[in-house]
C-alpha cells in the first residue's frame, strides 16, 4: 500500500483521480492530475423515489478545475451491530469514461479523524479499492485494476457489492455477482452508525456545459 498526504482534511477522496490511482484507460496516455477538489455534496444526488434510485447530474463549469473534482453523498446509516452487505447498481450515462464512480462505505471518525472505504469503477472496465485513515490515503489493492467482469461503455449498468466475512475479518468485493477480490484493514472500525453512499469524479477535461456528467445509483 502507498500513502499520499491529503492537502485538505475533507478532500480525503483525492485518490479518485490522483496520479497512479487515476481512472484511465490502459491504452490512453492521459492521466488526471493530483489532488482534486473534493466535498460531500448531497444536493447533487437527487433521489427518485418512483424509480428507487439516486441520480447525480451536473454540467456546472464551477467543477471544472485543473485537478478535477470529487463529489459524494452518504444517505445511508448502518443501524446494525454487524456490517450490512452493501450493493449498488451504478450506471454512468454521461461524462469522461476514465473518471471513476462508485460507492463509499464505513464512513466514521476514528480518534476524531475522518475515515472511509471506497470501491470505484470506470467506464473502461477498471476498478480500485481505497481507504482513508488519519488524513492519509492508502491503496488497498495497489491501484486501478482491469476486470473482465466489469461491463464497459456509456449507459451500461454494473452491480458493485461489498460484504464482510466475520470469521476471516475480510471484506469481499463482488462486481456483477462475480467475486473479484477480498481485502482487509487494520483499523478497529465500528459498523454500527457508519454511513454509506455514492461518489462521482468530475474530470478536469469534461465537456461542460455541452455534455453533463450523469450517473444513476440504484440500491
mmCIF file of the C-alpha atoms, coordinates in Angstrom:
data_MODEL
# 
_entry.id   MODEL 
# 
loop_
_atom_site.group_PDB 
_atom_site.id 
_atom_site.type_symbol 
_atom_site.label_atom_id 
_atom_site.label_alt_id 
_atom_site.label_comp_id 
_atom_site.label_asym_id 
_atom_site.label_entity_id 
_atom_site.label_seq_id 
_atom_site.pdbx_PDB_ins_code 
_atom_site.Cartn_x 
_atom_site.Cartn_y 
_atom_site.Cartn_z 
_atom_site.occupancy 
_atom_site.B_iso_or_equiv 
_atom_site.pdbx_formal_charge 
_atom_site.auth_seq_id 
_atom_site.auth_comp_id 
_atom_site.auth_asym_id 
_atom_site.auth_atom_id 
_atom_site.pdbx_PDB_model_num 
ATOM 1   C CA . UNK A 1 1   ? 0.000   0.000   0.000   1.00 0.00 ? 1   UNK A CA 1 
ATOM 2   C CA . UNK A 1 2   ? 1.158   3.538   -0.704  1.00 0.00 ? 2   UNK A CA 1 
ATOM 3   C CA . UNK A 1 3   ? 0.328   6.664   1.276   1.00 0.00 ? 3   UNK A CA 1 
ATOM 4   C CA . UNK A 1 4   ? -0.428  10.062  -0.216  1.00 0.00 ? 4   UNK A CA 1 
ATOM 5   C CA . UNK A 1 5   ? -0.777  13.123  2.005   1.00 0.00 ? 5   UNK A CA 1 
ATOM 6   C CA . UNK A 1 6   ? -4.079  14.957  1.702   1.00 0.00 ? 6   UNK A CA 1 
ATOM 7   C CA . UNK A 1 7   ? -3.932  18.734  1.294   1.00 0.00 ? 7   UNK A CA 1 
ATOM 8   C CA . UNK A 1 8   ? -7.316  19.464  2.812   1.00 0.00 ? 8   UNK A CA 1 
ATOM 9   C CA . UNK A 1 9   ? -8.726  17.329  5.591   1.00 0.00 ? 9   UNK A CA 1 
ATOM 10  C CA . UNK A 1 10  ? -12.061 16.702  3.936   1.00 0.00 ? 10  UNK A CA 1 
ATOM 11  C CA . UNK A 1 11  ? -10.567 16.171  0.498   1.00 0.00 ? 11  UNK A CA 1 
ATOM 12  C CA . UNK A 1 12  ? -9.889  12.651  1.606   1.00 0.00 ? 12  UNK A CA 1 
ATOM 13  C CA . UNK A 1 13  ? -11.222 11.342  -1.655  1.00 0.00 ? 13  UNK A CA 1 
ATOM 14  C CA . UNK A 1 14  ? -8.188  12.648  -3.517  1.00 0.00 ? 14  UNK A CA 1 
ATOM 15  C CA . UNK A 1 15  ? -7.498  9.112   -4.647  1.00 0.00 ? 15  UNK A CA 1 
ATOM 16  C CA . UNK A 1 16  ? -10.370 9.259   -7.117  1.00 0.00 ? 16  UNK A CA 1 
ATOM 17  C CA . UNK A 1 17  ? -8.226  10.988  -9.712  1.00 0.00 ? 17  UNK A CA 1 
ATOM 18  C CA . UNK A 1 18  ? -4.775  11.076  -8.184  1.00 0.00 ? 18  UNK A CA 1 
ATOM 19  C CA . UNK A 1 19  ? -1.720  10.263  -10.270 1.00 0.00 ? 19  UNK A CA 1 
ATOM 20  C CA . UNK A 1 20  ? -1.113  6.496   -10.207 1.00 0.00 ? 20  UNK A CA 1 
ATOM 21  C CA . UNK A 1 21  ? -4.624  5.957   -8.839  1.00 0.00 ? 21  UNK A CA 1 
ATOM 22  C CA . UNK A 1 22  ? -6.195  7.908   -11.687 1.00 0.00 ? 22  UNK A CA 1 
ATOM 23  C CA . UNK A 1 23  ? -9.110  6.464   -13.660 1.00 0.00 ? 23  UNK A CA 1 
ATOM 24  C CA . UNK A 1 24  ? -7.537  5.897   -17.028 1.00 0.00 ? 24  UNK A CA 1 
ATOM 25  C CA . UNK A 1 25  ? -7.756  3.614   -19.998 1.00 0.00 ? 25  UNK A CA 1 
ATOM 26  C CA . UNK A 1 26  ? -4.635  1.455   -20.158 1.00 0.00 ? 26  UNK A CA 1 
ATOM 27  C CA . UNK A 1 27  ? -4.267  2.480   -23.808 1.00 0.00 ? 27  UNK A CA 1 
ATOM 28  C CA . UNK A 1 28  ? -4.711  6.168   -23.015 1.00 0.00 ? 28  UNK A CA 1 
ATOM 29  C CA . UNK A 1 29  ? -1.631  8.203   -22.134 1.00 0.00 ? 29  UNK A CA 1 
ATOM 30  C CA . UNK A 1 30  ? -3.754  10.866  -20.456 1.00 0.00 ? 30  UNK A CA 1 
ATOM 31  C CA . UNK A 1 31  ? -3.780  10.797  -16.667 1.00 0.00 ? 31  UNK A CA 1 
ATOM 32  C CA . UNK A 1 32  ? -5.614  13.201  -14.451 1.00 0.00 ? 32  UNK A CA 1 
ATOM 33  C CA . UNK A 1 33  ? -3.577  15.494  -12.167 1.00 0.00 ? 33  UNK A CA 1 
ATOM 34  C CA . UNK A 1 34  ? -3.106  15.139  -8.433  1.00 0.00 ? 34  UNK A CA 1 
ATOM 35  C CA . UNK A 1 35  ? -5.163  16.494  -5.545  1.00 0.00 ? 35  UNK A CA 1 
ATOM 36  C CA . UNK A 1 36  ? -8.602  17.278  -6.986  1.00 0.00 ? 36  UNK A CA 1 
ATOM 37  C CA . UNK A 1 37  ? -11.017 19.366  -5.006  1.00 0.00 ? 37  UNK A CA 1 
ATOM 38  C CA . UNK A 1 38  ? -13.479 17.206  -3.086  1.00 0.00 ? 38  UNK A CA 1 
ATOM 39  C CA . UNK A 1 39  ? -16.560 17.638  -0.956  1.00 0.00 ? 39  UNK A CA 1 
ATOM 40  C CA . UNK A 1 40  ? -19.729 15.993  0.246   1.00 0.00 ? 40  UNK A CA 1 
ATOM 41  C CA . UNK A 1 41  ? -22.479 17.416  -1.977  1.00 0.00 ? 41  UNK A CA 1 
ATOM 42  C CA . UNK A 1 42  ? -25.723 15.630  -1.167  1.00 0.00 ? 42  UNK A CA 1 
ATOM 43  C CA . UNK A 1 43  ? -27.853 18.123  -3.114  1.00 0.00 ? 43  UNK A CA 1 
ATOM 44  C CA . UNK A 1 44  ? -26.423 16.866  -6.424  1.00 0.00 ? 44  UNK A CA 1 
ATOM 45  C CA . UNK A 1 45  ? -27.520 13.294  -5.705  1.00 0.00 ? 45  UNK A CA 1 
ATOM 46  C CA . UNK A 1 46  ? -31.242 13.641  -6.254  1.00 0.00 ? 46  UNK A CA 1 
ATOM 47  C CA . UNK A 1 47  ? -33.463 10.856  -5.010  1.00 0.00 ? 47  UNK A CA 1 
ATOM 48  C CA . UNK A 1 48  ? -36.030 9.498   -7.465  1.00 0.00 ? 48  UNK A CA 1 
ATOM 49  C CA . UNK A 1 49  ? -38.452 7.706   -5.171  1.00 0.00 ? 49  UNK A CA 1 
ATOM 50  C CA . UNK A 1 50  ? -40.537 6.287   -8.016  1.00 0.00 ? 50  UNK A CA 1 
ATOM 51  C CA . UNK A 1 51  ? -37.523 4.558   -9.533  1.00 0.00 ? 51  UNK A CA 1 
ATOM 52  C CA . UNK A 1 52  ? -35.888 3.833   -6.149  1.00 0.00 ? 52  UNK A CA 1 
ATOM 53  C CA . UNK A 1 53  ? -32.618 5.399   -7.196  1.00 0.00 ? 53  UNK A CA 1 
ATOM 54  C CA . UNK A 1 54  ? -30.382 8.417   -6.818  1.00 0.00 ? 54  UNK A CA 1 
ATOM 55  C CA . UNK A 1 55  ? -29.425 10.449  -9.877  1.00 0.00 ? 55  UNK A CA 1 
ATOM 56  C CA . UNK A 1 56  ? -26.277 12.554  -9.997  1.00 0.00 ? 56  UNK A CA 1 
ATOM 57  C CA . UNK A 1 57  ? -26.130 15.079  -12.819 1.00 0.00 ? 57  UNK A CA 1 
ATOM 58  C CA . UNK A 1 58  ? -24.209 18.288  -13.343 1.00 0.00 ? 58  UNK A CA 1 
ATOM 59  C CA . UNK A 1 59  ? -22.683 20.356  -16.108 1.00 0.00 ? 59  UNK A CA 1 
ATOM 60  C CA . UNK A 1 60  ? -21.681 23.180  -13.775 1.00 0.00 ? 60  UNK A CA 1 
ATOM 61  C CA . UNK A 1 61  ? -18.425 24.638  -15.043 1.00 0.00 ? 61  UNK A CA 1 
ATOM 62  C CA . UNK A 1 62  ? -17.505 25.615  -11.469 1.00 0.00 ? 62  UNK A CA 1 
ATOM 63  C CA . UNK A 1 63  ? -16.469 21.980  -11.028 1.00 0.00 ? 63  UNK A CA 1 
ATOM 64  C CA . UNK A 1 64  ? -14.006 22.143  -13.917 1.00 0.00 ? 64  UNK A CA 1 
ATOM 65  C CA . UNK A 1 65  ? -10.775 22.596  -12.009 1.00 0.00 ? 65  UNK A CA 1 
ATOM 66  C CA . UNK A 1 66  ? -7.318  21.776  -13.279 1.00 0.00 ? 66  UNK A CA 1 
ATOM 67  C CA . UNK A 1 67  ? -7.146  18.934  -10.764 1.00 0.00 ? 67  UNK A CA 1 
ATOM 68  C CA . UNK A 1 68  ? -10.648 17.558  -11.208 1.00 0.00 ? 68  UNK A CA 1 
ATOM 69  C CA . UNK A 1 69  ? -13.420 17.418  -8.623  1.00 0.00 ? 69  UNK A CA 1 
ATOM 70  C CA . UNK A 1 70  ? -14.807 14.599  -6.482  1.00 0.00 ? 70  UNK A CA 1 
ATOM 71  C CA . UNK A 1 71  ? -18.317 14.726  -5.040  1.00 0.00 ? 71  UNK A CA 1 
ATOM 72  C CA . UNK A 1 72  ? -20.034 12.264  -2.760  1.00 0.00 ? 72  UNK A CA 1 
ATOM 73  C CA . UNK A 1 73  ? -23.185 11.677  -0.744  1.00 0.00 ? 73  UNK A CA 1 
ATOM 74  C CA . UNK A 1 74  ? -23.805 9.469   2.294   1.00 0.00 ? 74  UNK A CA 1 
ATOM 75  C CA . UNK A 1 75  ? -27.568 8.897   2.598   1.00 0.00 ? 75  UNK A CA 1 
ATOM 76  C CA . UNK A 1 76  ? -27.450 5.535   4.381   1.00 0.00 ? 76  UNK A CA 1 
ATOM 77  C CA . UNK A 1 77  ? -26.694 4.729   8.009   1.00 0.00 ? 77  UNK A CA 1 
ATOM 78  C CA . UNK A 1 78  ? -25.978 1.203   9.209   1.00 0.00 ? 78  UNK A CA 1 
ATOM 79  C CA . UNK A 1 79  ? -28.082 0.756   12.338  1.00 0.00 ? 79  UNK A CA 1 
ATOM 80  C CA . UNK A 1 80  ? -26.949 -2.847  12.868  1.00 0.00 ? 80  UNK A CA 1 
ATOM 81  C CA . UNK A 1 81  ? -24.023 -4.008  15.000  1.00 0.00 ? 81  UNK A CA 1 
ATOM 82  C CA . UNK A 1 82  ? -22.667 -6.059  12.106  1.00 0.00 ? 82  UNK A CA 1 
ATOM 83  C CA . UNK A 1 83  ? -21.747 -4.979  8.595   1.00 0.00 ? 83  UNK A CA 1 
ATOM 84  C CA . UNK A 1 84  ? -24.793 -4.972  6.358   1.00 0.00 ? 84  UNK A CA 1 
ATOM 85  C CA . UNK A 1 85  ? -23.926 -6.071  2.790   1.00 0.00 ? 85  UNK A CA 1 
ATOM 86  C CA . UNK A 1 86  ? -23.958 -3.030  0.557   1.00 0.00 ? 86  UNK A CA 1 
ATOM 87  C CA . UNK A 1 87  ? -24.926 -3.394  -3.100  1.00 0.00 ? 87  UNK A CA 1 
ATOM 88  C CA . UNK A 1 88  ? -25.386 -0.610  -5.621  1.00 0.00 ? 88  UNK A CA 1 
ATOM 89  C CA . UNK A 1 89  ? -26.117 -0.784  -9.328  1.00 0.00 ? 89  UNK A CA 1 
ATOM 90  C CA . UNK A 1 90  ? -24.355 2.139   -10.960 1.00 0.00 ? 90  UNK A CA 1 
ATOM 91  C CA . UNK A 1 91  ? -24.895 3.404   -14.496 1.00 0.00 ? 91  UNK A CA 1 
ATOM 92  C CA . UNK A 1 92  ? -22.828 6.207   -15.997 1.00 0.00 ? 92  UNK A CA 1 
ATOM 93  C CA . UNK A 1 93  ? -24.707 7.894   -18.800 1.00 0.00 ? 93  UNK A CA 1 
ATOM 94  C CA . UNK A 1 94  ? -22.533 10.926  -19.465 1.00 0.00 ? 94  UNK A CA 1 
ATOM 95  C CA . UNK A 1 95  ? -19.061 12.243  -18.816 1.00 0.00 ? 95  UNK A CA 1 
ATOM 96  C CA . UNK A 1 96  ? -15.461 11.175  -19.357 1.00 0.00 ? 96  UNK A CA 1 
ATOM 97  C CA . UNK A 1 97  ? -15.071 7.398   -19.470 1.00 0.00 ? 97  UNK A CA 1 
ATOM 98  C CA . UNK A 1 98  ? -11.849 7.411   -17.447 1.00 0.00 ? 98  UNK A CA 1 
ATOM 99  C CA . UNK A 1 99  ? -13.339 9.259   -14.466 1.00 0.00 ? 99  UNK A CA 1 
ATOM 100 C CA . UNK A 1 100 ? -14.333 6.998   -11.593 1.00 0.00 ? 100 UNK A CA 1 
ATOM 101 C CA . UNK A 1 101 ? -17.685 6.483   -9.884  1.00 0.00 ? 101 UNK A CA 1 
ATOM 102 C CA . UNK A 1 102 ? -18.888 4.051   -7.267  1.00 0.00 ? 102 UNK A CA 1 
ATOM 103 C CA . UNK A 1 103 ? -19.507 3.609   -3.559  1.00 0.00 ? 103 UNK A CA 1 
ATOM 104 C CA . UNK A 1 104 ? -18.206 4.839   -0.230  1.00 0.00 ? 104 UNK A CA 1 
ATOM 105 C CA . UNK A 1 105 ? -18.906 2.961   2.999   1.00 0.00 ? 105 UNK A CA 1 
ATOM 106 C CA . UNK A 1 106 ? -17.926 2.552   6.660   1.00 0.00 ? 106 UNK A CA 1 
ATOM 107 C CA . UNK A 1 107 ? -17.633 6.337   6.910   1.00 0.00 ? 107 UNK A CA 1 
ATOM 108 C CA . UNK A 1 108 ? -16.955 7.358   10.510  1.00 0.00 ? 108 UNK A CA 1 
ATOM 109 C CA . UNK A 1 109 ? -14.416 9.025   12.760  1.00 0.00 ? 109 UNK A CA 1 
ATOM 110 C CA . UNK A 1 110 ? -11.570 7.155   14.395  1.00 0.00 ? 110 UNK A CA 1 
ATOM 111 C CA . UNK A 1 111 ? -9.880  9.147   17.157  1.00 0.00 ? 111 UNK A CA 1 
ATOM 112 C CA . UNK A 1 112 ? -11.733 12.184  15.798  1.00 0.00 ? 112 UNK A CA 1 
ATOM 113 C CA . UNK A 1 113 ? -10.160 11.662  12.356  1.00 0.00 ? 113 UNK A CA 1 
ATOM 114 C CA . UNK A 1 114 ? -12.262 11.041  9.211   1.00 0.00 ? 114 UNK A CA 1 
ATOM 115 C CA . UNK A 1 115 ? -12.183 7.529   7.815   1.00 0.00 ? 115 UNK A CA 1 
ATOM 116 C CA . UNK A 1 116 ? -13.965 5.758   4.984   1.00 0.00 ? 116 UNK A CA 1 
ATOM 117 C CA . UNK A 1 117 ? -13.589 2.964   2.448   1.00 0.00 ? 117 UNK A CA 1 
ATOM 118 C CA . UNK A 1 118 ? -14.389 3.076   -1.240  1.00 0.00 ? 118 UNK A CA 1 
ATOM 119 C CA . UNK A 1 119 ? -14.762 0.983   -4.353  1.00 0.00 ? 119 UNK A CA 1 
ATOM 120 C CA . UNK A 1 120 ? -14.676 2.773   -7.699  1.00 0.00 ? 120 UNK A CA 1 
ATOM 121 C CA . UNK A 1 121 ? -15.091 1.596   -11.260 1.00 0.00 ? 121 UNK A CA 1 
ATOM 122 C CA . UNK A 1 122 ? -14.919 3.436   -14.555 1.00 0.00 ? 122 UNK A CA 1 
ATOM 123 C CA . UNK A 1 123 ? -16.432 3.015   -17.989 1.00 0.00 ? 123 UNK A CA 1 
ATOM 124 C CA . UNK A 1 124 ? -13.213 1.482   -19.318 1.00 0.00 ? 124 UNK A CA 1 
ATOM 125 C CA . UNK A 1 125 ? -13.553 -1.657  -17.187 1.00 0.00 ? 125 UNK A CA 1 
ATOM 126 C CA . UNK A 1 126 ? -11.230 -0.773  -14.311 1.00 0.00 ? 126 UNK A CA 1 
ATOM 127 C CA . UNK A 1 127 ? -11.800 -0.888  -10.541 1.00 0.00 ? 127 UNK A CA 1 
ATOM 128 C CA . UNK A 1 128 ? -9.965  0.283   -7.456  1.00 0.00 ? 128 UNK A CA 1 
ATOM 129 C CA . UNK A 1 129 ? -10.261 -0.036  -3.680  1.00 0.00 ? 129 UNK A CA 1 
ATOM 130 C CA . UNK A 1 130 ? -9.043  2.534   -1.203  1.00 0.00 ? 130 UNK A CA 1 
ATOM 131 C CA . UNK A 1 131 ? -9.151  3.669   2.393   1.00 0.00 ? 131 UNK A CA 1 
ATOM 132 C CA . UNK A 1 132 ? -8.507  6.958   4.142   1.00 0.00 ? 132 UNK A CA 1 
ATOM 133 C CA . UNK A 1 133 ? -7.158  6.911   7.678   1.00 0.00 ? 133 UNK A CA 1 
ATOM 134 C CA . UNK A 1 134 ? -5.886  9.803   9.801   1.00 0.00 ? 134 UNK A CA 1 
ATOM 135 C CA . UNK A 1 135 ? -5.775  12.145  6.819   1.00 0.00 ? 135 UNK A CA 1 
ATOM 136 C CA . UNK A 1 136 ? -3.707  9.790   4.635   1.00 0.00 ? 136 UNK A CA 1 
ATOM 137 C CA . UNK A 1 137 ? -4.872  7.788   1.647   1.00 0.00 ? 137 UNK A CA 1 
ATOM 138 C CA . UNK A 1 138 ? -3.769  4.201   1.153   1.00 0.00 ? 138 UNK A CA 1 
ATOM 139 C CA . UNK A 1 139 ? -4.168  1.880   -1.790  1.00 0.00 ? 139 UNK A CA 1 
ATOM 140 C CA . UNK A 1 140 ? -5.679  -1.410  -0.690  1.00 0.00 ? 140 UNK A CA 1 
ATOM 141 C CA . UNK A 1 141 ? -5.239  -3.256  -3.968  1.00 0.00 ? 141 UNK A CA 1 
ATOM 142 C CA . UNK A 1 142 ? -2.267  -1.401  -5.488  1.00 0.00 ? 142 UNK A CA 1 
ATOM 143 C CA . UNK A 1 143 ? -4.216  0.960   -7.706  1.00 0.00 ? 143 UNK A CA 1 
ATOM 144 C CA . UNK A 1 144 ? -6.568  0.529   -10.631 1.00 0.00 ? 144 UNK A CA 1 
ATOM 145 C CA . UNK A 1 145 ? -7.000  -2.979  -11.985 1.00 0.00 ? 145 UNK A CA 1 
ATOM 146 C CA . UNK A 1 146 ? -8.675  -4.358  -15.090 1.00 0.00 ? 146 UNK A CA 1 
ATOM 147 C CA . UNK A 1 147 ? -11.569 -6.780  -14.665 1.00 0.00 ? 147 UNK A CA 1 
ATOM 148 C CA . UNK A 1 148 ? -13.314 -8.692  -17.413 1.00 0.00 ? 148 UNK A CA 1 
ATOM 149 C CA . UNK A 1 149 ? -16.394 -8.770  -15.187 1.00 0.00 ? 149 UNK A CA 1 
ATOM 150 C CA . UNK A 1 150 ? -16.950 -5.016  -15.439 1.00 0.00 ? 150 UNK A CA 1 
ATOM 151 C CA . UNK A 1 151 ? -19.192 -4.064  -18.326 1.00 0.00 ? 151 UNK A CA 1 
ATOM 152 C CA . UNK A 1 152 ? -17.570 -1.215  -20.245 1.00 0.00 ? 152 UNK A CA 1 
ATOM 153 C CA . UNK A 1 153 ? -19.194 1.654   -22.074 1.00 0.00 ? 153 UNK A CA 1 
ATOM 154 C CA . UNK A 1 154 ? -21.573 4.530   -21.522 1.00 0.00 ? 154 UNK A CA 1 
ATOM 155 C CA . UNK A 1 155 ? -25.081 3.750   -20.279 1.00 0.00 ? 155 UNK A CA 1 
ATOM 156 C CA . UNK A 1 156 ? -24.048 0.282   -19.108 1.00 0.00 ? 156 UNK A CA 1 
ATOM 157 C CA . UNK A 1 157 ? -25.022 -0.850  -15.596 1.00 0.00 ? 157 UNK A CA 1 
ATOM 158 C CA . UNK A 1 158 ? -22.666 -2.568  -13.164 1.00 0.00 ? 158 UNK A CA 1 
ATOM 159 C CA . UNK A 1 159 ? -23.512 -4.024  -9.777  1.00 0.00 ? 159 UNK A CA 1 
ATOM 160 C CA . UNK A 1 160 ? -20.968 -3.288  -7.027  1.00 0.00 ? 160 UNK A CA 1 
ATOM 161 C CA . UNK A 1 161 ? -21.310 -5.348  -3.837  1.00 0.00 ? 161 UNK A CA 1 
ATOM 162 C CA . UNK A 1 162 ? -19.314 -5.369  -0.622  1.00 0.00 ? 162 UNK A CA 1 
ATOM 163 C CA . UNK A 1 163 ? -19.758 -7.977  2.093   1.00 0.00 ? 163 UNK A CA 1 
ATOM 164 C CA . UNK A 1 164 ? -17.852 -8.813  5.254   1.00 0.00 ? 164 UNK A CA 1 
ATOM 165 C CA . UNK A 1 165 ? -16.708 -12.236 6.458   1.00 0.00 ? 165 UNK A CA 1 
ATOM 166 C CA . UNK A 1 166 ? -16.740 -12.123 10.257  1.00 0.00 ? 166 UNK A CA 1 
ATOM 167 C CA . UNK A 1 167 ? -14.512 -15.191 10.550  1.00 0.00 ? 167 UNK A CA 1 
ATOM 168 C CA . UNK A 1 168 ? -11.684 -14.018 8.301   1.00 0.00 ? 168 UNK A CA 1 
ATOM 169 C CA . UNK A 1 169 ? -12.320 -10.323 9.079   1.00 0.00 ? 169 UNK A CA 1 
ATOM 170 C CA . UNK A 1 170 ? -12.121 -9.648  5.364   1.00 0.00 ? 170 UNK A CA 1 
ATOM 171 C CA . UNK A 1 171 ? -14.289 -7.612  3.054   1.00 0.00 ? 171 UNK A CA 1 
ATOM 172 C CA . UNK A 1 172 ? -15.420 -9.313  -0.151  1.00 0.00 ? 172 UNK A CA 1 
ATOM 173 C CA . UNK A 1 173 ? -15.837 -7.344  -3.357  1.00 0.00 ? 173 UNK A CA 1 
ATOM 174 C CA . UNK A 1 174 ? -18.246 -8.627  -5.975  1.00 0.00 ? 174 UNK A CA 1 
ATOM 175 C CA . UNK A 1 175 ? -18.932 -6.980  -9.294  1.00 0.00 ? 175 UNK A CA 1 
ATOM 176 C CA . UNK A 1 176 ? -21.882 -8.203  -11.340 1.00 0.00 ? 176 UNK A CA 1 
ATOM 177 C CA . UNK A 1 177 ? -22.204 -11.183 -8.972  1.00 0.00 ? 177 UNK A CA 1 
ATOM 178 C CA . UNK A 1 178 ? -18.612 -12.330 -9.548  1.00 0.00 ? 178 UNK A CA 1 
ATOM 179 C CA . UNK A 1 179 ? -16.161 -12.492 -6.671  1.00 0.00 ? 179 UNK A CA 1 
ATOM 180 C CA . UNK A 1 180 ? -13.374 -10.083 -7.604  1.00 0.00 ? 180 UNK A CA 1 
ATOM 181 C CA . UNK A 1 181 ? -11.133 -9.920  -4.543  1.00 0.00 ? 181 UNK A CA 1 
ATOM 182 C CA . UNK A 1 182 ? -11.004 -9.718  -0.754  1.00 0.00 ? 182 UNK A CA 1 
ATOM 183 C CA . UNK A 1 183 ? -9.342  -7.047  1.330   1.00 0.00 ? 183 UNK A CA 1 
ATOM 184 C CA . UNK A 1 184 ? -8.689  -6.314  4.983   1.00 0.00 ? 184 UNK A CA 1 
ATOM 185 C CA . UNK A 1 185 ? -7.906  -3.230  7.028   1.00 0.00 ? 185 UNK A CA 1 
ATOM 186 C CA . UNK A 1 186 ? -6.002  -2.888  10.284  1.00 0.00 ? 186 UNK A CA 1 
ATOM 187 C CA . UNK A 1 187 ? -8.271  -0.262  11.834  1.00 0.00 ? 187 UNK A CA 1 
ATOM 188 C CA . UNK A 1 188 ? -10.714 -1.293  14.528  1.00 0.00 ? 188 UNK A CA 1 
ATOM 189 C CA . UNK A 1 189 ? -13.789 0.233   12.948  1.00 0.00 ? 189 UNK A CA 1 
ATOM 190 C CA . UNK A 1 190 ? -17.370 0.269   14.107  1.00 0.00 ? 190 UNK A CA 1 
ATOM 191 C CA . UNK A 1 191 ? -20.041 -0.869  11.692  1.00 0.00 ? 191 UNK A CA 1 
ATOM 192 C CA . UNK A 1 192 ? -22.939 0.493   13.723  1.00 0.00 ? 192 UNK A CA 1 
ATOM 193 C CA . UNK A 1 193 ? -23.868 4.068   12.786  1.00 0.00 ? 193 UNK A CA 1 
ATOM 194 C CA . UNK A 1 194 ? -21.307 4.189   9.988   1.00 0.00 ? 194 UNK A CA 1 
ATOM 195 C CA . UNK A 1 195 ? -22.505 5.830   6.790   1.00 0.00 ? 195 UNK A CA 1 
ATOM 196 C CA . UNK A 1 196 ? -22.504 4.686   3.176   1.00 0.00 ? 196 UNK A CA 1 
ATOM 197 C CA . UNK A 1 197 ? -23.314 6.219   -0.155  1.00 0.00 ? 197 UNK A CA 1 
ATOM 198 C CA . UNK A 1 198 ? -22.036 7.125   -3.597  1.00 0.00 ? 198 UNK A CA 1 
ATOM 199 C CA . UNK A 1 199 ? -19.196 9.036   -5.217  1.00 0.00 ? 199 UNK A CA 1 
ATOM 200 C CA . UNK A 1 200 ? -18.625 10.612  -8.624  1.00 0.00 ? 200 UNK A CA 1 
ATOM 201 C CA . UNK A 1 201 ? -15.449 12.053  -10.116 1.00 0.00 ? 201 UNK A CA 1 
ATOM 202 C CA . UNK A 1 202 ? -15.643 15.009  -12.467 1.00 0.00 ? 202 UNK A CA 1 
ATOM 203 C CA . UNK A 1 203 ? -12.598 15.090  -14.727 1.00 0.00 ? 203 UNK A CA 1 
ATOM 204 C CA . UNK A 1 204 ? -10.878 18.384  -15.385 1.00 0.00 ? 204 UNK A CA 1 
ATOM 205 C CA . UNK A 1 205 ? -11.479 17.984  -19.109 1.00 0.00 ? 205 UNK A CA 1 
ATOM 206 C CA . UNK A 1 206 ? -15.230 17.297  -19.083 1.00 0.00 ? 206 UNK A CA 1 
ATOM 207 C CA . UNK A 1 207 ? -17.132 18.856  -21.984 1.00 0.00 ? 207 UNK A CA 1 
ATOM 208 C CA . UNK A 1 208 ? -19.210 21.228  -19.863 1.00 0.00 ? 208 UNK A CA 1 
ATOM 209 C CA . UNK A 1 209 ? -21.815 22.543  -20.330 1.00 0.00 ? 209 UNK A CA 1 
ATOM 210 C CA . UNK A 1 210 ? -22.470 20.533  -23.506 1.00 0.00 ? 210 UNK A CA 1 
ATOM 211 C CA . UNK A 1 211 ? -22.119 17.050  -22.018 1.00 0.00 ? 211 UNK A CA 1 
ATOM 212 C CA . UNK A 1 212 ? -23.169 16.684  -18.354 1.00 0.00 ? 212 UNK A CA 1 
ATOM 213 C CA . UNK A 1 213 ? -21.771 14.052  -16.044 1.00 0.00 ? 213 UNK A CA 1 
ATOM 214 C CA . UNK A 1 214 ? -24.681 11.785  -15.176 1.00 0.00 ? 214 UNK A CA 1 
ATOM 215 C CA . UNK A 1 215 ? -24.625 8.675   -13.007 1.00 0.00 ? 215 UNK A CA 1 
ATOM 216 C CA . UNK A 1 216 ? -27.585 6.709   -11.646 1.00 0.00 ? 216 UNK A CA 1 
ATOM 217 C CA . UNK A 1 217 ? -27.276 4.673   -8.454  1.00 0.00 ? 217 UNK A CA 1 
ATOM 218 C CA . UNK A 1 218 ? -29.822 2.005   -7.527  1.00 0.00 ? 218 UNK A CA 1 
ATOM 219 C CA . UNK A 1 219 ? -29.601 0.188   -4.229  1.00 0.00 ? 219 UNK A CA 1 
# 
